[in-house]
Amino acid sequence: MVEEARLQLIEITHLAYGTMTCLVRCLDVAVHVGDAVWLTASAVDGPVVDGLTVATIWSYRDLPVVDHGMTARVTVTGAFHAREVKAIRAAAAGVPADQLYRLGLNLVAHRPPAT
């Protein structure tokens, strides 16, 4: 059975075509640098943006992983085109930076279960 790893977006600090940096909280199993992820929103059925890759993870432990309960700054790269960037910015407009979690934005990865 495949496990779903979810990173809850707390704050987006950089959003441009091809890249997004955000502060996240890991809600499930670990996510590593190099993992394929997609951006989901609670109000949308299916991925908002797919084809993303975790490029960097900055955490206090200086490890290339964010594990359950940890908070880290994560950069993902990939298919952020004009339409997706505009949609994310429009959804976040008027939402205080520290309350972005209310939008239900998550980075999701499927991970094989640990053996």
MITIPA-562489 format. One record per atom (N, C-alpha, C, O): x, y, z; atom name. Coordinates in pm, 1 decimal. Example, Ala and Ser with C-alpha at 12.3 -4.5 7.8 and 13.67 -1.06 7.14 Angstrom:
2
[site [1319.0,-569.0,780.0],"N"]
[site [1230.0,-450.0,780.0],"CA"]
[site [1320.0,-330.0,780.0],"C"]
[site [1423.6,-331.9,846.5],"O"]
[site [1285.0,-225.0,708.0],"N"]
[site [1367.0,-106.0,714.0],"CA"]
[site [1290.0,3.0,787.0],"C"]
[site [1340.9,113.8,803.9],"O"]
REM end
This chain:
115
[site [84.2,-118.8,0.0],"N"]
[site [0.0,0.0,0.0],"CA"]
[site [88.5,124.9,0.0],"C"]
[site [190.2,130.0,69.2],"O"]
[site [49.3,223.9,-77.2],"N"]
[site [125.5,347.7,-88.9],"CA"]
[site [77.2,446.5,15.4],"C"]
[site [-43.1,464.3,34.2],"O"]
[site [171.8,511.2,83.6],"N"]
[site [138.4,612.9,182.1],"CA"]
[site [136.6,749.4,114.8],"C"]
[site [211.4,775.0,20.5],"O"]
[site [50.7,835.3,164.6],"N"]
[site [43.6,971.3,112.1],"CA"]
[site [112.8,1064.8,210.1],"C"]
[site [74.2,1074.2,326.6],"O"]
[site [214.1,1132.8,162.4],"N"]
[site [285.5,1231.3,242.9],"CA"]
[site [227.1,1368.3,211.7],"C"]
[site [217.2,1407.0,95.3],"O"]
[site [188.6,1441.7,315.6],"N"]
[site [128.9,1574.0,295.8],"CA"]
[site [205.6,1680.1,371.9],"C"]
[site [234.9,1665.5,490.6],"O"]
[site [237.4,1787.1,300.9],"N"]
[site [298.4,1905.0,361.4],"CA"]
[site [195.4,2017.3,354.5],"C"]
[site [156.5,2059.5,245.6],"O"]
[site [151.6,2065.3,469.4],"N"]
[site [54.8,2174.5,475.3],"CA"]
[site [126.2,2307.2,455.4],"C"]
[site [221.0,2338.4,527.5],"O"]
[site [80.9,2386.0,357.1],"N"]
[site [141.7,2516.8,333.7],"CA"]
[site [96.2,2614.9,440.6],"C"]
[site [-23.3,2634.8,462.2],"O"]
[site [193.6,2675.5,506.8],"N"]
[site [165.7,2775.2,609.4],"CA"]
[site [181.7,2914.6,550.8],"C"]
[site [101.9,3004.2,578.5],"O"]
[site [285.8,2932.4,469.2],"N"]
[site [314.1,3062.6,409.0],"CA"]
[site [389.5,3042.4,278.3],"C"]
[site [480.7,2960.0,271.5],"O"]
[site [352.5,3116.0,175.4],"N"]
[site [427.6,3116.1,49.4],"CA"]
[site [517.6,3238.6,52.3],"C"]
[site [469.7,3351.8,59.3],"O"]
[site [649.2,3215.1,46.8],"N"]
[site [743.1,3326.9,52.8],"CA"]
[site [792.5,3369.5,-84.8],"C"]
[site [840.2,3481.7,-101.8],"O"]
[site [781.4,3280.5,-182.6],"N"]
[site [822.5,3313.5,-320.3],"CA"]
[site [740.5,3229.1,-416.1],"C"]
[site [729.0,3107.6,-399.6],"O"]
[site [683.8,3294.1,-516.1],"N"]
[site [607.2,3223.2,-618.6],"CA"]
[site [635.9,3288.1,-752.3],"C"]
[site [607.3,3406.0,-772.9],"O"]
[site [692.2,3210.8,-842.6],"N"]
[site [723.9,3260.6,-976.7],"CA"]
[site [705.5,3145.7,-1074.6],"C"]
[site [678.2,3032.3,-1035.1],"O"]
[site [720.8,3176.3,-1200.8],"N"]
[site [705.9,3073.9,-1302.9],"CA"]
[site [817.0,2971.2,-1287.4],"C"]
[site [934.8,3002.2,-1304.9],"O"]
[site [778.1,2848.7,-1254.3],"N"]
[site [874.3,2740.8,-1241.5],"CA"]
[site [922.0,2711.2,-1101.2],"C"]
[site [991.3,2611.5,-1080.9],"O"]
[site [887.3,2795.0,-1001.3],"N"]
[site [936.8,2770.6,-865.0],"CA"]
[site [844.1,2831.4,-759.6],"C"]
[site [778.8,2933.3,-782.2],"O"]
[site [840.7,2765.4,-644.1],"N"]
[site [766.5,2816.2,-529.2],"CA"]
[site [844.4,2778.9,-403.1],"C"]
[site [886.8,2664.5,-387.1],"O"]
[site [862.8,2876.0,-314.0],"N"]
[site [923.7,2850.9,-183.8],"CA"]
[site [818.2,2880.4,-79.0],"C"]
[site [750.8,2983.3,-84.1],"O"]
[site [804.5,2788.5,16.9],"N"]
[site [701.0,2804.0,116.9],"CA"]
[site [742.8,2743.2,249.5],"C"]
[site [830.2,2656.8,256.2],"O"]
[site [678.1,2790.6,354.0],"N"]
[site [694.3,2733.0,486.5],"CA"]
[site [586.8,2626.3,499.1],"C"]
[site [469.5,2652.8,472.8],"O"]
[site [626.3,2504.9,539.4],"N"]
[site [532.7,2392.7,545.3],"CA"]
[site [541.0,2322.3,680.4],"C"]
[site [638.8,2335.0,754.1],"O"]
[site [435.9,2248.4,709.6],"N"]
[site [432.6,2158.7,825.7],"CA"]
[site [402.5,2019.7,771.0],"C"]
[site [307.3,2001.8,695.1],"O"]
[site [483.5,1921.4,809.4],"N"]
[site [463.7,1784.8,764.1],"CA"]
[site [351.8,1720.5,845.6],"C"]
[site [360.6,1712.7,968.2],"O"]
[site [246.8,1674.7,777.9],"N"]
[site [131.2,1616.9,845.3],"CA"]
[site [135.1,1464.6,850.5],"C"]
[site [63.1,1404.0,929.8],"O"]
[site [217.3,1402.4,767.9],"N"]
[site [217.9,1256.7,758.5],"CA"]
[site [361.2,1205.4,754.3],"C"]
[site [445.8,1247.2,833.4],"O"]
[site [386.9,1115.2,662.0],"N"]
[site [519.8,1055.2,648.7],"CA"]
[site [617.8,1153.7,587.2],"C"]
[site [577.6,1256.4,532.6],"O"]
[site [745.3,1122.5,595.9],"N"]
[site [853.0,1212.1,553.7],"CA"]
[site [851.4,1241.2,404.3],"C"]
[site [810.3,1158.2,323.2],"O"]
[site [897.1,1361.4,370.3],"N"]
[site [918.1,1403.7,232.2],"CA"]
[site [1065.3,1440.3,219.3],"C"]
[site [1120.7,1507.6,306.2],"O"]
[site [1128.7,1396.0,110.6],"N"]
[site [1272.2,1414.9,89.5],"CA"]
[site [1298.2,1503.6,-31.8],"C"]
[site [1212.7,1517.4,-119.2],"O"]
[site [1416.0,1563.1,-36.3],"N"]
[site [1460.9,1634.4,-156.4],"CA"]
[site [1460.2,1534.3,-271.2],"C"]
[site [1508.1,1421.8,-256.7],"O"]
[site [1406.1,1575.4,-384.7],"N"]
[site [1397.2,1489.4,-502.0],"CA"]
[site [1262.9,1421.3,-518.7],"C"]
[site [1235.3,1366.1,-625.2],"O"]
[site [1177.9,1423.7,-415.9],"N"]
[site [1045.7,1361.3,-426.1],"CA"]
[site [958.5,1437.4,-525.3],"C"]
[site [963.9,1560.1,-533.6],"O"]
[site [878.6,1362.7,-599.8],"N"]
[site [778.8,1421.3,-689.1],"CA"]
[site [654.7,1452.9,-606.1],"C"]
[site [606.6,1367.8,-531.4],"O"]
[site [603.1,1574.5,-619.1],"N"]
[site [485.4,1618.1,-543.5],"CA"]
[site [390.2,1692.6,-635.4],"C"]
[site [426.5,1730.7,-746.7],"O"]
[site [269.0,1712.8,-588.2],"N"]
[site [176.7,1801.6,-656.9],"CA"]
[site [108.0,1888.5,-553.6],"C"]
[site [99.1,1852.3,-436.2],"O"]
[site [59.6,2003.1,-598.0],"N"]
[site [-7.7,2098.3,-511.0],"CA"]
[site [-156.9,2071.0,-517.3],"C"]
[site [-214.4,2064.0,-625.9],"O"]
[site [-220.4,2055.4,-400.4],"N"]
[site [-364.0,2034.2,-393.5],"CA"]
[site [-427.6,2144.8,-310.3],"C"]
[site [-360.3,2213.6,-233.6],"O"]
[site [-557.5,2160.2,-327.0],"N"]
[site [-634.9,2255.7,-247.3],"CA"]
[site [-764.1,2186.4,-205.9],"C"]
[site [-821.3,2109.8,-283.5],"O"]
[site [-809.7,2212.6,-85.6],"N"]
[site [-929.3,2145.1,-36.0],"CA"]
[site [-1052.9,2175.8,-120.3],"C"]
[site [-1145.3,2094.6,-125.7],"O"]
[site [-1055.9,2291.3,-185.6],"N"]
[site [-1172.0,2330.5,-264.9],"CA"]
[site [-1169.2,2276.0,-407.7],"C"]
[site [-1264.4,2295.7,-483.2],"O"]
[site [-1060.6,2207.5,-445.3],"N"]
[site [-1044.4,2160.3,-582.9],"CA"]
[site [-1027.7,2009.2,-582.3],"C"]
[site [-950.3,1954.9,-503.4],"O"]
[site [-1100.7,1941.0,-670.9],"N"]
[site [-1087.0,1796.9,-683.9],"CA"]
[site [-970.9,1766.9,-778.5],"C"]
[site [-976.3,1801.5,-896.5],"O"]
[site [-867.7,1703.8,-727.7],"N"]
[site [-749.2,1674.0,-807.9],"CA"]
[site [-641.3,1777.5,-784.7],"C"]
[site [-661.5,1874.3,-711.3],"O"]
[site [-525.3,1756.8,-848.3],"N"]
[site [-413.5,1849.3,-826.5],"CA"]
[site [-436.3,1986.0,-890.6],"C"]
[site [-494.3,1996.6,-998.7],"O"]
[site [-389.7,2090.0,-822.0],"N"]
[site [-389.5,2225.9,-877.5],"CA"]
[site [-271.1,2238.3,-972.2],"C"]
[site [-283.8,2292.0,-1082.3],"O"]
[site [-155.8,2188.4,-928.7],"N"]
[site [-33.9,2184.4,-1010.2],"CA"]
[site [31.0,2049.3,-985.0],"C"]
[site [53.2,2010.8,-870.3],"O"]
[site [61.6,1977.0,-1093.3],"N"]
[site [133.4,1850.9,-1076.9],"CA"]
[site [267.8,1860.9,-1148.3],"C"]
[site [297.5,1962.7,-1210.8],"O"]
[site [347.3,1758.0,-1139.5],"N"]
[site [478.1,1759.6,-1203.7],"CA"]
[site [580.2,1844.8,-1131.9],"C"]
[site [668.6,1902.5,-1195.2],"O"]
[site [569.2,1853.7,-997.9],"N"]
[site [662.9,1933.1,-918.9],"CA"]
[site [765.7,1841.5,-853.3],"C"]
[site [739.8,1723.1,-831.5],"O"]
[site [881.5,1896.7,-822.3],"N"]
[site [987.8,1823.5,-754.6],"CA"]
[site [1038.5,1905.5,-637.3],"C"]
[site [1059.9,2026.0,-650.0],"O"]
[site [1058.0,1840.1,-522.2],"N"]
[site [1114.7,1907.5,-405.6],"CA"]
[site [1262.5,1932.4,-434.6],"C"]
[site [1340.8,1838.1,-446.4],"O"]
[site [1299.9,2059.4,-446.0],"N"]
[site [1437.2,2095.9,-482.3],"CA"]
[site [1525.2,2116.6,-359.4],"C"]
[site [1640.0,2072.4,-357.0],"O"]
[site [1471.7,2183.7,-257.5],"N"]
[site [1549.2,2209.1,-135.7],"CA"]
[site [1458.2,2204.7,-13.5],"C"]
[site [1339.0,2234.2,-21.5],"O"]
[site [1516.7,2167.8,98.3],"N"]
[site [1448.7,2171.2,227.9],"CA"]
[site [1544.1,2236.1,326.5],"C"]
[site [1657.4,2191.0,343.4],"O"]
[site [1497.4,2343.3,392.1],"N"]
[site [1575.3,2408.4,496.4],"CA"]
[site [1503.3,2386.3,628.5],"C"]
[site [1387.4,2424.7,644.0],"O"]
[site [1572.3,2324.3,723.6],"N"]
[site [1515.3,2304.6,856.1],"CA"]
[site [1624.8,2325.2,959.7],"C"]
[site [1742.8,2335.6,926.0],"O"]
[site [1585.0,2330.8,1084.3],"N"]
[site [1683.6,2355.6,1189.3],"CA"]
[site [1784.3,2241.8,1202.2],"C"]
[site [1894.5,2262.5,1252.9],"O"]
[site [1747.8,2121.0,1156.5],"N"]
[site [1839.7,2007.2,1166.0],"CA"]
[site [1930.7,1994.8,1043.3],"C"]
[site [2018.3,1908.3,1039.5],"O"]
[site [1910.2,2080.4,943.9],"N"]
[site [1992.4,2080.9,822.5],"CA"]
[site [1996.2,1943.7,755.9],"C"]
[site [2102.4,1895.9,716.1],"O"]
[site [1878.7,1880.4,744.1],"N"]
[site [1865.4,1751.8,676.3],"CA"]
[site [1781.7,1769.0,550.6],"C"]
[site [1696.7,1858.0,545.4],"O"]
[site [1803.7,1685.4,448.5],"N"]
[site [1725.8,1696.5,324.3],"CA"]
[site [1590.7,1625.9,334.0],"C"]
[site [1545.9,1562.9,238.1],"O"]
[site [1526.2,1636.8,449.9],"N"]
[site [1398.9,1568.8,473.7],"CA"]
[site [1315.3,1651.9,570.2],"C"]
[site [1369.8,1719.1,657.9],"O"]
[site [1183.6,1647.5,554.5],"N"]
[site [1092.2,1704.2,652.9],"CA"]
[site [1001.7,1588.9,695.2],"C"]
[site [933.3,1528.4,612.6],"O"]
[site [1002.5,1559.7,825.3],"N"]
[site [932.4,1443.4,878.8],"CA"]
[site [810.0,1487.4,958.6],"C"]
[site [792.1,1606.1,986.0],"O"]
[site [727.0,1392.1,995.1],"N"]
[site [601.6,1417.5,1065.4],"CA"]
[site [620.1,1514.2,1182.5],"C"]
[site [704.8,1493.5,1269.5],"O"]
[site [539.3,1619.8,1182.5],"N"]
[site [542.6,1718.4,1289.3],"CA"]
[site [644.0,1828.8,1271.9],"C"]
[site [639.5,1928.1,1344.5],"O"]
[site [736.1,1814.5,1176.9],"N"]
[site [839.7,1916.2,1155.1],"CA"]
[site [787.1,2030.9,1069.4],"C"]
[site [695.1,2014.0,989.4],"O"]
[site [847.4,2146.7,1088.2],"N"]
[site [822.9,2262.9,1003.7],"CA"]
[site [952.6,2293.8,930.8],"C"]
[site [1060.5,2285.1,989.4],"O"]
[site [942.8,2330.0,803.1],"N"]
[site [1061.8,2359.2,723.4],"CA"]
[site [1025.0,2454.0,610.4],"C"]
[site [907.8,2470.7,576.5],"O"]
[site [1127.3,2515.4,553.1],"N"]
[site [1109.9,2595.7,431.9],"CA"]
[site [1147.0,2505.8,314.3],"C"]
[site [1256.4,2449.7,309.9],"O"]
[site [1054.9,2492.9,219.5],"N"]
[site [1071.0,2400.0,107.2],"CA"]
[site [1058.9,2477.0,-24.0],"C"]
[site [972.7,2563.6,-39.1],"O"]
[site [1146.7,2444.1,-118.4],"N"]
[site [1134.9,2496.8,-254.2],"CA"]
[site [1100.3,2381.9,-347.0],"C"]
[site [1166.7,2278.3,-347.6],"O"]
[site [994.6,2401.9,-426.1],"N"]
[site [957.8,2304.8,-528.4],"CA"]
[site [972.8,2371.6,-664.2],"C"]
[site [950.8,2491.8,-678.5],"O"]
[site [1010.1,2292.9,-762.1],"N"]
[site [1026.6,2343.3,-898.2],"CA"]
[site [942.6,2258.2,-991.8],"C"]
[site [909.3,2143.8,-961.1],"O"]
[site [909.3,2315.3,-1105.3],"N"]
[site [833.6,2238.0,-1203.6],"CA"]
[site [736.7,2323.3,-1281.7],"C"]
[site [768.2,2435.1,-1322.6],"O"]
[site [618.5,2268.9,-1301.7],"N"]
[site [521.2,2321.0,-1397.4],"CA"]
[site [434.8,2435.0,-1344.5],"C"]
[site [312.2,2428.0,-1353.4],"O"]
[site [495.8,2539.2,-1289.8],"N"]
[site [420.2,2658.2,-1252.0],"CA"]
[site [415.3,2750.0,-1372.6],"C"]
[site [510.7,2822.6,-1400.6],"O"]
[site [304.0,2746.5,-1443.7],"N"]
[site [286.8,2832.6,-1560.7],"CA"]
[site [204.4,2955.1,-1520.3],"C"]
[site [158.6,2964.2,-1406.4],"O"]
[site [186.0,3046.4,-1610.5],"N"]
[site [116.5,3171.4,-1580.9],"CA"]
[site [-21.3,3146.7,-1520.1],"C"]
[site [-59.2,3213.9,-1424.2],"O"]
[site [-96.3,3051.6,-1574.4],"N"]
[site [-231.4,3024.5,-1524.7],"CA"]
[site [-228.9,2980.1,-1378.2],"C"]
[site [-308.8,3027.3,-1297.4],"O"]
[site [-136.9,2889.2,-1344.2],"N"]
[site [-129.4,2838.5,-1207.2],"CA"]
[site [-83.1,2946.5,-1109.8],"C"]
[site [-138.3,2960.3,-1000.6],"O"]
[site [17.9,3022.5,-1149.7],"N"]
[site [68.4,3129.6,-1063.1],"CA"]
[site [-42.3,3231.3,-1035.8],"C"]
[site [-60.2,3272.9,-921.4],"O"]
[site [-116.3,3271.8,-1138.1],"N"]
[site [-225.4,3368.1,-1120.1],"CA"]
[site [-334.5,3311.1,-1030.6],"C"]
[site [-388.9,3383.1,-946.9],"O"]
[site [-367.7,3182.5,-1046.3],"N"]
[site [-471.6,3120.3,-965.0],"CA"]
[site [-431.2,3113.1,-818.3],"C"]
[site [-513.0,3139.5,-730.2],"O"]
[site [-305.8,3077.7,-791.4],"N"]
[site [-257.8,3070.8,-652.4],"CA"]
[site [-256.8,3209.5,-590.2],"C"]
[site [-300.3,3227.0,-476.4],"O"]
[site [-207.5,3307.8,-664.1],"N"]
[site [-204.0,3445.2,-611.9],"CA"]
[site [-345.0,3497.7,-586.4],"C"]
[site [-368.5,3565.5,-486.4],"O"]
[site [-439.1,3467.0,-676.0],"N"]
[site [-577.2,3512.3,-658.2],"CA"]
[site [-640.8,3446.2,-536.2],"C"]
[site [-712.1,3511.9,-460.3],"O"]
[site [-615.7,3317.3,-516.9],"N"]
[site [-672.0,3245.6,-402.0],"CA"]
[site [-616.7,3300.0,-271.0],"C"]
[site [-688.4,3306.8,-171.1],"O"]
[site [-489.2,3338.9,-271.2],"N"]
[site [-424.1,3387.1,-148.8],"CA"]
[site [-447.6,3535.9,-123.5],"C"]
[site [-416.6,3585.6,-15.3],"O"]
[site [-501.4,3606.5,-220.9],"N"]
[site [-523.8,3750.4,-205.2],"CA"]
[site [-619.4,3776.3,-89.0],"C"]
[site [-726.1,3715.6,-80.3],"O"]
[site [-580.5,3865.6,-1.3],"N"]
[site [-664.8,3902.0,112.0],"CA"]
[site [-653.8,3808.9,231.2],"C"]
[site [-712.0,3835.6,336.3],"O"]
[site [-579.8,3700.1,216.1],"N"]
[site [-560.2,3607.5,328.1],"CA"]
[site [-430.5,3647.3,398.8],"C"]
[site [-325.3,3652.3,335.0],"O"]
[site [-436.1,3675.7,529.6],"N"]
[site [-312.7,3709.9,600.5],"CA"]
[site [-208.8,3599.2,585.3],"C"]
[site [-243.1,3481.0,582.6],"O"]
[site [-83.7,3637.3,575.5],"N"]
[site [24.0,3540.9,550.3],"CA"]
[site [26.1,3428.7,652.9],"C"]
[site [54.9,3314.0,618.8],"O"]
[site [-4.1,3460.4,777.9],"N"]
[site [0.8,3357.6,881.8],"CA"]
[site [-125.1,3271.4,887.4],"C"]
[site [-136.9,3185.3,974.5],"O"]
[site [-219.6,3293.6,795.1],"N"]
[site [-342.7,3215.1,792.5],"CA"]
[site [-364.0,3145.3,658.8],"C"]
[site [-476.0,3106.3,625.8],"O"]
[site [-257.8,3129.9,582.6],"N"]
[site [-267.3,3065.2,451.9],"CA"]
[site [-317.3,2921.3,462.5],"C"]
[site [-377.6,2869.4,368.6],"O"]
[site [-292.7,2857.4,575.4],"N"]
[site [-337.3,2719.3,595.1],"CA"]
[site [-488.5,2704.9,576.8],"C"]
[site [-536.2,2595.6,546.4],"O"]
[site [-564.2,2812.8,594.6],"N"]
[site [-710.2,2808.2,579.9],"CA"]
[site [-753.5,2775.4,438.2],"C"]
[site [-866.5,2731.2,417.1],"O"]
[site [-666.5,2796.0,341.2],"N"]
[site [-698.8,2763.5,202.1],"CA"]
[site [-689.6,2613.6,175.1],"C"]
[site [-734.6,2566.5,70.6],"O"]
[site [-632.3,2539.3,267.4],"N"]
[site [-621.1,2394.9,249.1],"CA"]
[site [-521.8,2355.4,142.1],"C"]
[site [-539.5,2253.1,75.9],"O"]
[site [-416.7,2435.4,123.9],"N"]
[site [-314.2,2402.8,24.3],"CA"]
[site [-215.0,2302.9,83.3],"C"]
[site [-165.2,2321.8,194.3],"O"]
[site [-187.0,2197.1,8.7],"N"]
[site [-93.6,2093.7,51.6],"CA"]
[site [-4.3,2052.5,-64.3],"C"]
[site [-46.6,2052.6,-179.9],"O"]
[site [117.9,2017.9,-32.5],"N"]
[site [204.6,1947.8,-126.8],"CA"]
[site [191.3,1800.3,-91.7],"C"]
[site [209.3,1761.9,23.9],"O"]
[site [159.9,1717.7,-190.7],"N"]
[site [131.4,1576.4,-166.3],"CA"]
[site [226.7,1490.7,-249.1],"C"]
[site [250.9,1516.7,-366.9],"O"]
[site [280.6,1386.4,-182.7],"N"]
[site [366.3,1288.7,-250.1],"CA"]
[site [318.8,1150.0,-212.5],"C"]
[site [272.2,1128.5,-100.7],"O"]
[site [329.8,1056.3,-304.2],"N"]
[site [301.0,916.8,-272.4],"CA"]
[site [432.9,848.6,-242.8],"C"]
[site [525.3,851.9,-324.0],"O"]
[site [441.1,786.6,-125.9],"N"]
[site [563.5,719.9,-82.0],"CA"]
[site [533.5,572.8,-60.7],"C"]
[site [427.8,538.3,-7.9],"O"]
[site [624.5,485.9,-100.8],"N"]
[site [606.1,343.5,-68.0],"CA"]
[site [616.4,325.6,83.1],"C"]
[site [692.2,397.6,148.1],"O"]
[site [542.8,232.4,139.6],"N"]
[site [547.8,213.4,284.3],"CA"]
[site [685.5,164.1,329.9],"C"]
[site [755.2,93.7,256.8],"O"]
[site [722.6,202.0,450.7],"N"]
[site [849.8,156.5,507.6],"CA"]
[site [841.3,7.0,536.2],"C"]
[site [737.0,-43.5,577.8],"O"]
[site [950.8,-62.4,513.7],"N"]
[site [949.1,-206.6,539.9],"CA"]
[site [1023.3,-240.8,665.5],"C"]
[site [1031.7,-357.9,702.3],"O"]
REM end
